[in-house]
């Protein structure tokens, strides 16, 4: 696990070191550099030592130095690949997973990614072809950004490393702003800056003469043809594949722990890790002083059953001090408030372990959200014309609370009145609608831009599998995986997600829809599997997200910060929105139910905090 960066243009040591310094938190154990002056190429690495502690220094080259790589992530099948490459005559000098990349590239060229089982963002310099290759893993766990400028190409694990060597001012992308307000994140491949882009998950970029000549998808999650199997067969298949994924992710030369909440996803990971590890595993759970957000009692039951070395932490964060740090860590506006507990649990875990397993991906792969129930009901509602649903949605009173049966039915009716793309946006996130943005805008800055719903992809897809496909391709890589990568790597901690193992994900995608969801109970396959491993109370517990008391904070300890940031008379928010309209929205609630109001105010707050940090940095550079 590392931070990587590179320059094809002017790779002097000062610039490479500036990029590496911006990534020091991702790799606090070591740093390494490589340059090829005749080609004008330089690579940099900050290392978090996990595999082959003394021998895995980067950058790493092949035998004659013609192929060089820097790599961020972990290859869980590296031992098998090493044996295969050695049998084919390659000489491997280390025991690291990184070294297999250069030799696989010699064998397969850009197709090397098809053999990798793991999470990764990598760069390979091919000196013979004068070619640079960039690639990301299938799910998008590891980030990789790049910039093309006249006569130069740069890449890095985080935006801040590109900003460190940026010549001139970076321009804010208006389309990215509009998308952020709707999705609460900036969807790839765009970033908040017009000049910077992100490599898409499951893609390879080929760069020649300092320009991207090809962006190639090497993997796509297919939901057919459907496998013929019973529910019992499906559970057995998941059991075996998940256990294999956990076993592979226990490969490490440093201790491995587990983030353990009170849910079945992390509970299953804990159970299997405890059985496969050959010794007690460390588990870590957090809770808030507010009882409604505390799952420690359920987590404790799992820890006791498997005899883990269990650690608990009650979070009493000073949100006023923590929020600016989080806004700075994410480099661009990011409004998933669960970044706070993720950041805090990572900070608490780092003194105990360098590597943690988590339950990320269970909801997106196994149908764990209420929107999946809505998608299941959608097939039975298609016989009514869309106009009927539109009329119903227009006449139904707004729900007073978000988590009620009526609120679910209201969202269902509203979604069925929309196009599939708009429906997904309405069901998947609770961001700001076009009407809200227009009502607050102090100018027409948003006119002429693409609708944010386009990010949802193919407008023709409906039903459960289409919903799951959009979850895997939109929300998972742009929000959830970004959240956990930045939160953990900010503290030099590696997070591994067995439920996102691509072999497991591919198998489940081809299960019949009726096995993945056949009623109002989400994740039926994982729930049935959980009965083998987890206490009954954990299996029966209702789903609860990794949440914070956001509404209470915005009305209480964050009230002053909320008003100071959002209603500031200078900065980006004052340029985008009319202050009197913002004031009414923030202080009056705009007729929204409290949970939705809190979500949308949080979107504005995180945008304002990010902008204040950006402007302060620019002022410091000019001083």
C-alpha positions in Angstrom: 0.0 0.0 0.0 1.5 3.3 -1.1 1.1 6.7 -2.6 2.5 6.9 -6.2 3.2 9.8 -8.5 5.1 10.5 -11.7 6.0 13.1 -14.3 6.7 12.8 -18.0 8.1 16.1 -18.9 10.3 17.9 -16.3 10.9 15.2 -13.7 13.5 17.1 -11.6 14.1 15.8 -8.1 12.5 18.9 -6.4 9.2 18.4 -8.2 9.1 14.6 -7.6 9.9 15.1 -3.9 7.1 17.8 -3.6 4.6 15.2 -5.0 5.9 12.5 -2.7 5.7 14.8 0.3 2.1 15.5 -0.4 1.5 11.7 -0.2 3.6 11.0 2.9 0.5 10.0 4.9 -0.2 7.2 2.5 3.3 5.8 2.9 5.0 6.8 6.1 7.6 4.0 6.1 9.8 4.8 3.1 10.2 6.8 -0.1 11.7 6.0 -3.5 12.5 7.7 -6.8 13.5 6.7 -10.3 14.3 8.9 -13.3 15.1 8.4 -16.9 16.6 11.7 -18.0 16.8 10.8 -21.7 13.0 10.2 -21.8 12.1 12.9 -19.3 10.3 10.5 -17.1 10.4 10.3 -13.3 8.5 8.1 -10.8 8.0 8.6 -7.1 6.7 6.4 -4.3 5.8 6.7 -0.6 5.5 3.2 0.9 3.4 1.7 3.6 5.3 -1.6 4.2 3.0 -4.6 4.3 4.5 -7.3 2.1 8.3 -8.2 2.0 9.2 -5.4 4.4 12.9 -5.2 3.5 12.7 -6.1 -0.2 9.6 -4.4 -1.5 11.0 -0.9 -2.0 9.7 1.0 -5.1 10.0 1.9 -7.9 10.8 -1.7 -9.0 12.3 -2.7 -12.4 12.6 -5.9 -14.4 16.0 -7.6 -15.0 17.4 -5.1 -17.5 15.6 -2.0 -16.2 13.5 -1.5 -19.4 10.2 -1.8 -17.5 9.7 0.1 -14.2 6.6 0.3 -12.0 5.1 2.1 -9.0 2.1 0.5 -7.4 -0.5 1.3 -4.8 -2.5 -1.5 -3.4 -2.2 -5.3 -2.8 -2.2 -8.2 -5.1 -3.7 -11.1 -3.2 -2.7 -13.7 -5.8 0.9 -12.6 -6.0 2.3 -15.8 -4.7 0.7 -17.8 -7.4 1.8 -15.3 -10.0 5.4 -15.4 -8.7 5.5 -19.2 -9.1 4.1 -19.0 -12.6 6.5 -16.3 -13.7 9.5 -18.1 -12.2 8.5 -21.2 -14.0 8.6 -19.2 -17.3 12.1 -18.1 -16.6 11.7 -14.7 -15.0 14.2 -13.8 -12.3 12.4 -12.2 -9.3 14.7 -10.6 -6.8 12.2 -9.8 -4.0 9.3 -11.5 -2.3 7.0 -8.5 -2.9 3.7 -8.4 -4.8 4.9 -5.3 -6.7 7.6 -7.1 -8.6 5.2 -9.4 -10.4 3.8 -6.4 -12.3 6.9 -5.7 -14.4 7.3 -9.3 -15.3 3.6 -9.8 -16.1 3.9 -6.7 -18.3 6.7 -8.3 -20.2 4.4 -11.3 -20.8 1.1 -9.6 -21.5 1.7 -5.9 -22.0 -1.4 -3.8 -21.1 -3.4 -7.0 -20.6 -1.5 -7.7 -17.4 -4.4 -6.3 -15.4 -6.6 -9.2 -16.3 -4.4 -11.5 -14.2 -4.4 -9.4 -11.1 -6.7 -10.2 -8.1 -6.7 -7.4 -5.7 -7.0 -3.6 -5.3 -4.5 -1.5 -7.2 -3.6 1.7 -9.0 -0.4 1.3 -10.9 1.9 2.9 -13.5 4.3 1.1 -15.8 7.0 2.8 -17.8 8.1 0.9 -20.9 11.4 2.4 -22.0 11.6 0.4 -25.2 8.2 1.6 -26.5 8.5 5.0 -24.8 5.1 4.3 -23.3 3.4 4.9 -20.0 0.6 2.7 -18.7 -1.8 3.6 -15.9 -4.5 1.3 -14.5 -7.0 0.9 -11.7 -8.6 -2.1 -10.1 -12.0 -3.4 -11.2 -14.1 -1.9 -8.4 -12.1 1.3 -8.0 -10.7 0.9 -4.5 -7.5 2.6 -5.3 -7.5 6.2 -6.8 -5.4 7.5 -9.6 -5.6 11.1 -11.0 -3.7 12.7 -13.9 -3.2 16.0 -15.6 -2.2 16.8 -19.2 -0.4 20.1 -19.8 1.5 21.4 -22.8 4.6 19.2 -23.0 3.9 17.3 -19.8 1.9 14.5 -18.3 1.5 14.0 -14.5 -0.2 11.4 -12.4 -0.7 10.8 -8.6 -2.7 8.9 -6.0 -4.3 12.1 -4.7 -5.2 15.5 -6.2 -3.0 17.3 -3.6 0.2 15.8 -5.2 -0.8 17.2 -8.6 -1.6 20.6 -7.0 1.9 20.6 -5.5 3.5 20.9 -9.0 0.8 22.7 -10.8 1.9 25.6 -12.9 -0.8 28.4 -12.8 -4.3 28.4 -11.3 -6.6 25.4 -11.5 -10.1 26.3 -12.8 -13.2 24.9 -11.1 -15.4 22.8 -13.4 -19.0 24.0 -13.3 -20.3 20.7 -14.4 -18.5 19.0 -11.5 -20.1 21.5 -9.2 -23.6 20.7 -10.4 -22.9 17.0 -10.2 -21.6 17.4 -6.7 -24.7 19.2 -5.5 -26.8 16.3 -6.8 -24.6 13.3 -6.0 -22.8 14.7 -2.9 -19.5 13.7 -4.6 -17.7 14.5 -7.8 -18.2 11.5 -10.1 -15.2 10.2 -12.1 -13.6 10.8 -14.6 -14.1 14.5 -13.8 -12.8 16.2 -10.8 -13.6 19.6 -9.3 -10.8 21.0 -11.4 -11.1 21.3 -15.1 -7.5 20.4 -15.7 -7.4 17.2 -13.6 -9.1 13.9 -14.4 -9.4 10.5 -12.8 -8.7 7.1 -14.3 -11.9 5.1 -14.3 -12.2 1.8 -12.4 -11.4 -1.2 -14.5 -9.6 0.9 -17.1 -6.2 1.1 -18.6 -4.7 4.4 -19.9 -2.0 4.3 -22.5 0.2 7.5 -22.7 2.6 8.2 -25.6 4.4 11.5 -26.3 3.0 12.8 -23.0 -0.7 12.5 -24.1 -3.4 9.9 -23.5 -3.9 8.0 -26.7 -6.2 5.3 -25.4 -8.5 4.7 -22.4 -9.5 1.0 -22.5 -11.9 -0.9 -20.3 -10.5 -4.3 -19.4 -13.3 -5.5 -17.2 -17.1 -5.1 -17.0 -19.4 -6.7 -14.4 -21.9 -8.8 -16.3 -25.2 -9.9 -14.8 -25.8 -12.7 -17.3 -26.1 -15.4 -18.4 -27.9 -16.5 -15.2 -26.7 -19.5 -13.3 -29.1 -22.2 -12.6 -29.0 -23.0 -8.9 -31.2 -23.2 -5.8 -31.0 -20.8 -2.9 -29.1 -23.4 -0.9 -26.6 -23.8 -3.7 -26.2 -20.0 -3.8 -25.5 -19.8 -0.1 -22.9 -22.6 -0.3 -21.3 -20.8 -3.3 -21.1 -17.5 -1.4 -19.7 -19.3 1.7 -16.9 -20.8 -0.2 -16.0 -17.8 -2.3 -16.2 -15.4 0.6 -14.0 -17.6 2.8 -11.4 -17.8 0.0 -11.5 -14.0 -0.4 -10.9 -13.6 3.4 -8.1 -16.1 3.4 -6.3 -14.3 0.6 -6.7 -11.0 2.3 -5.0 -12.3 5.5 -1.8 -12.5 3.5 0.5 -9.9 5.2 3.8 -9.6 6.9 2.2 -7.3 9.5 -0.8 -7.9 11.8 -4.3 -7.8 10.3 -7.4 -6.6 12.1 -11.1 -6.2 11.3 -13.4 -3.2 11.5 -16.4 -4.8 13.3 -19.8 -3.1 13.4 -23.0 -4.6 14.6 -24.0 -5.7 11.1 -23.8 -9.0 9.3 -21.3 -8.0 6.7 -18.4 -7.2 9.0 -19.6 -10.0 11.3 -19.2 -12.6 8.6 -15.7 -11.2 7.8 -14.8 -11.4 11.4 -16.0 -14.9 11.8 -14.2 -16.2 8.8 -11.0 -14.3 9.6 -11.0 -15.7 13.1 -11.3 -19.2 11.7 -8.7 -18.7 9.0 -6.0 -16.7 10.8 -4.6 -19.4 13.0 -4.6 -17.1 16.1 -6.7 -14.3 17.6 -7.5 -11.4 15.3 -7.8 -7.8 16.5 -11.3 -6.3 16.1 -12.2 -2.6 16.5 -15.7 -1.1 17.0 -16.8 2.4 17.6 -19.9 4.1 18.9 -21.3 7.5 19.7 -22.6 8.7 23.0 -26.0 8.9 21.4 -27.5 5.4 21.8 -29.3 5.3 18.5 -26.0 5.3 16.7 -24.2 2.8 18.9 -23.7 -0.8 17.6 -21.0 -1.8 20.1 -23.3 -4.3 22.1 -24.0 -6.3 18.9 -20.3 -6.2 17.8 -19.3 -7.3 21.3 -21.4 -10.5 20.9 -19.5 -11.4 17.7 -16.1 -10.6 19.2 -17.0 -12.8 22.3 -18.1 -15.7 20.1 -14.8 -15.8 18.2 -12.5 -14.8 21.0 -11.0 -11.8 19.2 -8.8 -9.2 20.8 -11.5 -6.6 20.8 -11.2 -2.9 21.2 -14.0 -0.4 21.6 -14.0 3.4 21.2 -16.7 5.9 22.0 -16.4 8.8 19.6 -16.8 12.3 21.1 -15.5 14.2 18.2 -15.2 18.0 18.1 -16.8 18.3 14.8 -15.8 22.0 14.5 -12.1 20.9 14.6 -12.6 17.7 12.7 -14.6 18.8 9.7 -11.9 21.1 8.2 -9.4 18.3 8.4 -11.7 16.0 6.6 -12.5 18.5 3.9 -8.8 19.0 3.4 -8.1 15.3 3.2 -10.6 14.6 0.4 -9.1 17.3 -1.9 -12.5 18.1 -3.4 -16.0 18.5 -2.1 -17.2 15.3 -0.4 -20.5 15.3 1.5 -20.8 11.7 2.8 -21.0 12.4 6.5 -20.0 8.9 7.4 -16.5 10.0 6.4 -16.4 11.3 10.1 -16.7 7.9 11.8 -14.6 6.3 9.1 -11.8 8.8 9.7 -12.1 8.3 13.5 -12.1 4.6 13.5 -9.1 4.5 11.1 -7.3 6.9 13.5 -8.0 4.6 16.4 -7.0 1.5 14.5 -3.6 2.6 13.3 -1.8 2.2 16.6 -3.0 -1.4 16.7 -2.6 -2.6 13.2 -1.5 -1.6 9.7 -4.1 -3.6 7.8 -7.9 -4.0 8.5 -10.6 -6.0 6.8 -14.0 -4.5 6.4 -17.5 -5.3 5.2 -17.6 -2.8 2.3 -19.6 -3.9 -0.7 -22.1 -6.2 0.9 -25.0 -3.8 0.2 -24.0 -3.1 -3.4 -23.4 -6.7 -4.3 -26.1 -8.5 -2.2 -29.0 -6.0 -2.4 -28.9 -4.3 1.0 -30.6 -1.0 0.5 -34.3 0.0 0.5 -33.9 1.1 -3.1 -33.3 -2.5 -4.1 -36.7 -3.3 -2.6 -38.1 -0.5 -4.7 -36.4 -1.9 -7.8 -37.9 -5.3 -7.0 -41.4 -3.7 -6.7 -40.8 -1.7 -9.9 -41.4 -4.8 -12.1 -44.9 -5.2 -10.7 -45.7 -1.5 -11.1 -44.8 -1.2 -14.8 -48.4 -1.9 -15.9 -49.4 1.5 -14.8 -48.5 4.3 -17.2 -45.7 6.7 -16.1 -48.2 9.6 -16.1 -50.3 7.9 -13.4 -47.3 7.7 -11.1 -46.4 11.3 -12.0 -49.8 12.4 -11.0 -49.7 10.4 -7.8 -46.3 11.8 -6.8 -47.6 15.3 -7.4 -50.6 14.9 -5.1 -49.1 12.9 -2.3 -48.1 15.0 0.8 -44.4 15.1 1.6 -43.4 12.7 4.3 -42.6 14.3 7.7 -39.8 11.7 8.4 -37.4 9.9 6.1 -37.3 6.4 7.6 -41.0 5.5 7.6 -43.1 3.2 5.4 -45.0 6.2 4.0 -41.7 7.9 3.1 -40.6 4.7 1.3 -43.9 4.6 -0.7 -43.6 8.3 -1.5 -40.1 7.9 -2.9 -41.3 4.8 -4.8 -44.1 6.7 -6.5 -41.8 9.7 -7.2 -39.2 7.4 -8.7 -41.6 5.6 -10.9 -42.7 8.9 -12.4 -39.1 9.6 -13.6 -36.8 8.3 -16.3 -34.6 5.3 -15.2 -31.6 7.6 -14.9 -33.5 10.2 -12.8 -35.1 7.4 -10.8 -31.7 6.1 -9.8 -30.5 9.5 -8.7 -33.7 10.1 -6.7 -33.5 6.7 -5.0 -29.7 6.4 -4.5 -28.9 9.7 -3.0 -30.7 12.6 -1.4 -28.8 15.5 -2.9 -30.0 18.8 -4.2 -32.5 18.7 -7.1 -32.4 20.9 -10.1 -35.3 22.9 -8.7 -33.5 23.5 -5.4 -30.3 24.6 -7.2 -32.3 27.0 -9.5 -34.3 28.3 -6.5 -31.1 29.2 -4.6 -28.9 30.3 -7.5 -27.9 34.0 -7.7 -27.1 33.7 -11.4 -27.7 31.2 -14.3 -24.3 29.5 -13.8 -25.9 26.1 -14.1 -27.7 26.6 -17.4 -26.4 24.7 -20.4 -24.8 22.0 -18.3 -25.6 18.3 -18.5 -28.2 16.9 -16.1 -26.5 15.1 -13.1 -28.7 12.1 -13.7 -26.6 11.2 -16.8 -24.0 9.8 -14.5 -26.4 6.8 -13.8 -25.5 5.4 -17.3 -27.8 3.4 -19.6 -31.3 4.9 -19.5 -32.9 1.7 -20.7 -32.0 -0.5 -17.7 -34.6 -1.2 -15.1 -35.2 -3.8 -12.3 -33.0 -5.1 -9.6 -29.9 -6.0 -11.6 -29.9 -2.6 -13.3 -30.0 -1.0 -9.9 -27.2 -3.2 -8.6 -25.1 -2.4 -11.7 -25.5 1.3 -11.1 -24.6 0.9 -7.5 -21.4 -0.9 -8.4 -20.5 1.5 -11.2 -21.6 4.8 -9.7 -22.1 5.1 -5.9 -19.5 2.4 -4.9 -16.5 3.8 -6.7 -17.3 7.5 -6.4 -18.5 7.7 -2.8 -18.1 4.6 -0.6 -14.6 3.5 -1.8 -13.3 7.1 -2.0 -14.5 7.6 1.6 -12.7 4.6 3.0 -9.5 5.0 1.0 -9.0 8.6 2.1 -10.1 8.0 5.7 -7.7 5.0 6.2 -4.8 6.3 4.1 -4.9 9.6 6.0 -3.5 7.6 8.9 -1.3 5.2 7.0 -3.8 2.3 7.3 -4.6 -0.3 4.6 -8.3 -1.4 4.3 -9.1 -4.6 2.5 -12.7 -5.6 1.4 -13.3 -9.3 0.9 -16.9 -8.7 -0.2 -15.5 -6.9 -3.3 -13.3 -9.7 -4.4 -14.0 -9.7 -8.2 -14.4 -13.5 -8.4 -17.1 -13.4 -5.7 -18.8 -10.3 -7.3 -18.9 -11.9 -10.7 -20.5 -15.1 -9.4 -23.2 -13.2 -7.4 -24.0 -10.9 -10.3 -25.0 -14.0 -12.3 -27.3 -15.3 -9.6 -31.0 -15.0 -10.6 -32.7 -11.8 -9.3 -35.2 -13.9 -7.3 -32.4 -15.3 -5.2 -30.8 -11.9 -4.4 -34.1 -10.3 -3.4 -37.6 -11.8 -3.2 -39.4 -9.6 -0.7 -39.0 -6.8 1.7 -36.0 -8.3 3.6 -32.7 -7.1 2.1 -29.6 -9.3 1.6 -31.4 -12.6 2.0 -28.4 -14.7 0.9 -26.0 -13.0 3.4 -28.7 -13.2 6.1 -29.1 -16.9 5.6 -25.3 -17.4 5.6 -25.0 -15.3 8.7 -27.2 -17.7 10.7 -24.3 -20.2 10.4 -21.8 -17.9 11.9 -23.4 -15.0 14.0 -25.5 -14.6 17.1 -29.3 -14.5 16.4 -29.5 -10.9 17.7 -27.0 -9.8 15.1 -28.9 -11.6 12.3 -32.2 -10.1 13.3 -31.0 -6.5 13.9 -32.3 -3.8 11.5 -29.8 -2.3 9.1 -28.1 0.8 10.3 -25.6 2.8 8.4 -22.3 4.1 9.6 -24.0 7.3 10.7 -23.5 10.4 12.8 -26.1 12.5 14.6 -25.9 15.0 11.7 -29.2 16.8 12.4 -28.4 17.3 16.1 -24.9 18.6 15.2 -26.2 21.1 12.6 -28.8 22.5 15.0 -26.3 22.4 18.0 -22.5 22.5 18.1 -22.2 23.1 14.3 -24.8 25.8 14.1 -22.3 28.7 14.3 -19.9 27.1 11.8 -22.8 26.3 9.5 -23.9 29.9 9.3 -20.4 31.3 9.1 -19.4 29.1 6.2 -22.6 28.8 4.2 -23.7 32.5 4.6 -20.2 34.0 4.1 -20.2 37.1 2.0 -17.2 35.9 0.0 -16.1 32.7 -1.6 -17.6 30.2 -4.0 -21.0 29.8 -2.3 -21.6 33.6 -2.5 -20.8 33.4 -6.2 -23.2 30.5 -6.9 -26.1 31.4 -4.7 -28.1 34.4 -3.6 -27.4 35.0 0.1 -31.0 35.9 1.1 -32.2 32.6 -0.5 -29.4 30.6 1.2 -30.3 32.2 4.6 -33.9 31.2 4.2 -32.9 27.7 3.2 -30.4 27.2 6.0 -32.4 28.8 8.8 -35.9 28.1 7.7 -35.7 24.5 6.5 -37.4 25.2 3.1 -40.3 22.9 4.1 -38.1 19.8 4.0 -38.3 17.0 6.5 -35.5 17.4 9.0 -33.3 14.5 7.7 -33.4 15.8 4.1 -32.7 19.3 5.3 -29.7 18.1 7.2 -28.4 16.3 4.1 -28.6 19.3 1.9 -27.2 21.7 4.4 -24.3 19.3 4.9 -23.7 19.4 1.1 -23.4 23.2 1.3 -21.3 23.1 4.4 -18.7 20.7 3.0 -18.5 22.7 -0.3 -17.9 25.9 1.7 -15.3 24.3 3.9 -13.4 22.9 0.9 -13.5 26.2 -0.8 -12.2 28.1 2.3 -9.3 25.7 2.5 -8.6 26.1 -1.2 -8.6 29.9 -1.0 -6.5 29.9 2.1 -3.9 27.7 0.4 -3.8 30.1 -2.6 -3.5 33.1 -0.4 -0.5 31.4 1.4 1.2 30.7 -1.9 0.9 34.3 -2.9 2.2 35.6 0.5 
